[in-house]
Amino acid sequence: MNYIRRILIFLSSLTARPKKPAWLTFSNPLAQLNGMLRLVLKRQGHHRGLTLLALVGIILSVGLVTDASFFSTAVDRVILLQELSDFSAGTGRPPFSTSVYYFPSSRTPVPLETAEKLSKTISGILSRQVGLPLRFQGLEISSGGMMMGPSPNSQLYAAGKNYLGETELIYIADVANHLKVEGQPFDENGVSDKMLDVWMHEDTAQTMGVNIGETLQVGVSLADNQIPVRLVGFWRSTGQDSSFWFNDPDTSLKNVLLVRRKDYIKFVQPLLPSRSREVSWYIILDDQSILASKGASYLDGFNQAVYLVNQMLPGARLNMPPLDPLKSFVQRSNILTVLLLAYNIPAFIILLYFLALTSGIIARWQRKETSILVSRGIGTAGVLNLAFLEQLLLFIPGYPLGIGFGMLLARLMGYTASFLTFTGRADLPVSLEGLSWPLAVLALAISMLARLAPALQVARKSKVAEEREWARPARMPFWHRTYLDLVLLLPVFYAYDQMVKKGSLANLVTRKPADLFNDPLLILVPALFIITIALVTMRLFSLTMRLVDLLASRMPWITVHLALRQVGRQSQDYLSPLLLVIVALALGVYTLSMAASLDQWLVDRTYYNAGADMTIHPAPNVEGTTYIDGSWIPDPQEFLRVSGVLKAARVGKFYFKITPPAGEEIDGNFLAIDRLDFPQVAWYRRDLSQEDLGSLMNRLAAMPDGILVSRNFLADNQLHVGDRVPALVGIMAGAEVQSEFTIAGVYDYFPTVYEDERPAVIGNMDNLSSLFSFTVPHDIWLKLKPGTDRKNLPGMILHTLSIRAEVINDAQANLAAEQAKMERVGIFGTLTTGFLATAIMAILGLLIYSYASLRESVFRFGVLQAVGVLRRQIISQVVIEYTFLSAFGVVAGALVGMAASRMFIPFFRYTGGKGVPLPPLLPIIAEQQVIHLTLAFTLIVVVAEVLTISASIRHQLAQVLRA
């Protein structure tokens, strides 16, 4: 109360008239602002813990909202540089390099002088449209194909031989410093007299057997328009300098004759009506300042530059611009952004609730002094101004700290190997480039609204109203009074029903990844389900606590009696913090299960695509030899002699055409297998068919001509098990056989079979070989021992079995490549940081709420101690109370999270590609990890509660008893 009296004295010093504080008038704005600042600073200084709490809320809100943007931008940069690096490695040139080439005609001639003038124009167009500065521009102009022959009186060639080959006369700007010349140096500014001086590539000179000083004739044809040329030197490039040469000149320009600028104008241009036959401008843009956020802009810039250049030079083309890597980057970036947003939504929801809860606690903590201020004449606007200024002052340190926290989280996400698992990896290039100003402002706006909303409610109550409400039981929350929890069950049921009908989130994507958000309710439904069930649980909690109240009356132990009585009669006080714990832990369990499921699904997808540990295609040891008969391929048992091979099986994939009785001819694949070896080698999951793999193989054993078909194939073509269908099977063009096959069994999914691409049937290889009267060619599927040297396995097969083995599919290599992708790092980084953030917010929320509650209960504790209750009994009472509440919240949260995992995880079958990935995604409830998670969460909460409660009670009881 002394603090409130000091506030009243302070307010009196600010006013000349006792009824209206001076800072509410407009006569002296500086005095008003100064007074408000002093008052706000006094309040923040007195409530240091409260101020720190509000600051933590701002830091968390800004950090959690911006971390995905920082991470996404950093990953985008890594992906962009990786795509460009791969492209550059393939072309041997800088990534942002291209050549604009044009073929002049007699209608649109391009002499050398015009080509030089166009250089700056064309490079300027590219630089402006793409948005990168120019690093280099080169010019190459050619005469096109010219016929070369000996001089009229030459004795070097056979009589009558007047054609020595085709060549081009080419001028390349500033080429002298990039040539090694034997003979006369290449003088850029030199000019020939009556005979054209040329420089020939030394490899061509050796092939032709010519020497320096010899003369030749070059012209459009051998009949006329020929000019004499003199070989004054032989050249070779100083090296494949990609910053000057577009291609390797020693290969691409080996058959040309280099000429100087003035010589080209003097000798070559008069020969050609178009003055030149090909002009090429080599342009390199500076990629040192590229920004990942502008990847789509770069792509659009190149496309727009092509359009503008064509307006000037119709028919001009760009040669190998980095369009493919930019397209790949834009696609991967869009997918990553969508996935991160989809997986970040639960953490955003928890953040909003955490801000609302902590802001409500702040307003509740200050409601006594606020009611006094209201009673002294400060209106609603004044209270809101105070709250606004308090929050604004916290923004000053909170905003940069939040940005730093977001960057730290983004950096942490870059080390993610799997859920809650980190590994050493190169630091992500996290920078302020990834700062999303709109998101940061949104975070501050949400934080401000969360602070002002409860302040508005408190500002409407005077001191009398506050005391009257204090004496009455607390009202139930808004959602409890309006039955919002029961109302929310309807949209949850609707969204779940829609997801069941869609089958997978991948079915929502028709054109681009952003289609995923065309129906945002389907993305929000897991979080909405968790919140709704948590609200319903809290309604049941209120009813259960009434029974606890009755139980407390029969307890003989005073400490347990008081704890249960408090829980039973004040259950409404615990709804908000318990709701936060349940939602946070439920999302944690859901996230943990999602991560475990996605981890296993990646393995399943990889092995489903490969079929086994490794698939090899045998080939004869003598290259160029082919056999239609596969009897030369060693028996699978022979492969067991190869070190590291555990099992082997024959598998052949051929084409087939089947004509069902009620449909048109269908093209598909015939997967021929060895039914005895296949189950020992192939990857298979029990849910892929209603029968296990052994039963399906027994069906093939019972019917040599039997085939297995998919359930969809059976239904679409009105077929049944036991039906015989005619089919044409071909192993290659011209090697086909027509026969009837019996449908022996049905599968839902089968390794390597993707029905959206081509339907497939599975049959006996021995039966197919008997139809062809020879062993059909086939691949070998291998099951390998752990630790096998996969890279050297083809060499060991060659050494042991004397056959070449081409690796078609290596499941472990494919898995490692997928695990290294930054998209996966992003998903698991988001899941990890989201889980840690929600857990921290839940614990902080519960601690803050309990601390605030203890401050309000301190007088009750003082009375208990005054009537003889020991302090340790009071502390024990509060510990039992919050242990009970924490245990309830943890158990309820774990159960809700497991229910959400089983219901919704199977629908998150989406990787960013087209179509629905196979096989289905199975929810994995990591029960052992969930138990560890709940125990750790409970232990942390209880220990933190005990420390907080003990310190709070000791400190506050001492103050009450002294008063």
Beta strands, then each sheet from edge to edge (+ up, - down):
strand 1: 97-102
strand 2: 134-142
strand 3: 146-150
strand 4: 165-172
strand 5: 179-183
strand 6: 196-201
strand 7: 215-219
strand 8: 226-237
strand 9: 256-258
strand 10: 278-285
strand 11: 317-319
strand 12: 416-418
strand 13: 421-422
strand 14: 614-619
strand 15: 645-658
strand 16: 666-673
strand 17: 706-710
strand 18: 724-732
strand 19: 735-747
strand 20: 760-764
strand 21: 779-784
strand 22: 804-810
sheet 1: 5+ 8- 6- 9+ 4+ 2- 10+ 1- 11+
sheet 2: 5+ 8- 7+ 3-
sheet 3: 12+ 13-
sheet 4: 22+ 14- 21+ 15- 16+ 20+ 17- 19- 18+
end
